[in-house]
Amino acid sequence: MSSCYGRLPAAGAGAKNLSAPSTSRRRHAMEAPWLRHHRTDRWPRIALRSPYRPDPWLAVAAAPGEGSCDGGGGGIGKERPRAAGPCRYAVGDSEGGGSGGGVVDRAVGSWWGWGVERRKAEVAAAAAATVVLGVGNRVLYKLALVPLKQYPFFLAQLATVGYVVVYFSILYLRYHAGIVTDEMLSTPKAPYVAVGFLEALAAATGMAAGAILSGASIPILSQTFLVWQILLSTIFLGRRYKANQLFGCFLVVVGVIITVASGSSPGHSLKEAGIFWSLLMIASFLFQAADTVLKEIIFLDAARNLKGGSVDLFVVNSYGSAFQALFICLLLPFLSKLWGVPFSQLPTYLRDGTACFLNIGQLSSGCDGAPLLPLLFVVVNMGFNISLLHLLKISSALVSSLASTFSVPISVYIFTLPLPYLGVASSLPPGFVAGAIILVLGLLIYTWTPSTTPASP
């Protein structure tokens, strides 16, 4: 068998020189097992891979049984005096000088570029949604604690139970709609157990340290989350970051610290709380970073095991939340003590918290805003978790954490507005503008990619 390579002519221009395919050629085209045709009464079509898939572009055309190849001039309508064999045309890989190949190359390049730009737009839209929902999550958490200020532990358990009920309900509907398949549900459950365990540890250590640390110091310590993200993704994902990405992350951390610390004295409050509680809070963010990296590994493994497919978001959310609730129940005696509720008095505490949440009975005094504000927080918090996981699925753990971090200074600004139930609005910290400028500059440096395309001759 002999083979030859050449460019395809431009559509329309080359069609005039093509003779009608013979019956023998049609028969061979139908018998070719490695090339699928929808129509066999024409020349074999070019098969292009979808621009949405990460695979490289591939274009192949073949006419088995005849050696109708170009002799080097770019046309394919001339018969060459050689043995019959398949002819394959690789778009953009041959050296033919025909103008038609350039048209095909440009068309393929434009389709590929359009797919890349669409991918970037999807990531940008998901990041913007994550930022908006992150701001709403932070603001509504503060508002939800206005009616439930005596029952923060009840609010945390309400959100945990709500995750399990809502996520599994959505998963059930998506399974019957055919979106979630049996293959997705049959993926190994050990990673989901680890996800639930890490989330429970993050909640336990975060609650313990948050009960001691001041409100101004927690957002500052939370910036270690980015550091853990970079370190863990480098170790477990083998990811390598460019100098501009590392410098951009550093500026993001500095900007958030300046924004939050400018209106308070976090250094003094950290000193008063003690180094142990600060380290415990940093450990809670280590568990959160490990959780997001593990979820990214789950998506990568699913893409290989499901033959190019991907596991549905609600499979990860549902099983992860279920195992988190399980481990929270196991840690319940420890967690209730952190909130100052003796374990023996926990049933009474939950009953009183339920009465305040429903805003009924004699115990509802001072619970104005319930149940609307707590429900709004739970709904927005679920939306934030879903959007964060979606952004993680289509980008990376670091990009999702950057989007979450960007919501911190915006939330600080929102609290300077006259919000209901919060009374007099707080003033804008003096270093807010400087910190916000540094943060945005860090994001721009992180996303900036120097051009490496060589100049055309």
Secondary structure, DSSP 4 states (H G I P E B T S, - for coil): ---EE-PPPPTTTGGGGPPPPPHHHHHHHHH-TTS--S-SSSPPPP----TTSSSPP------TT------SSS---SPPSS----EE--TTTS----HHHHHHHHHHHHHHHHHHHHHHHHHHHHHHHHHHHHHHHHHHHHHHTTTTTT-HHHHHHHHHHHHHHHHHHHHHHHHHTTSS-HHHHTS-SHHHHHHHHHHHHHHHHHHHHHTTS-TTHHHHHTTHHHHHHHHHHHHHS-----HHHHHHHHHHHHHHHHHHHTTS-HHHHHHHH-HHHHHHHHHHHHHHHHHHHHHHHHHHHHHHHTTT----HHHHHHHHHHHHHHHHHHTHHHHHHHTT--GGGHHHHHHHHHHHHHT-SGGGTT-TTTTHHHHHHHHHHHHHHHHHHHHHHHS-HHHHHHHHHHHHHHHHHHTTS--TTS-SPPPPPTTHHHHHHHHHHHHHHHH-----PPPP-
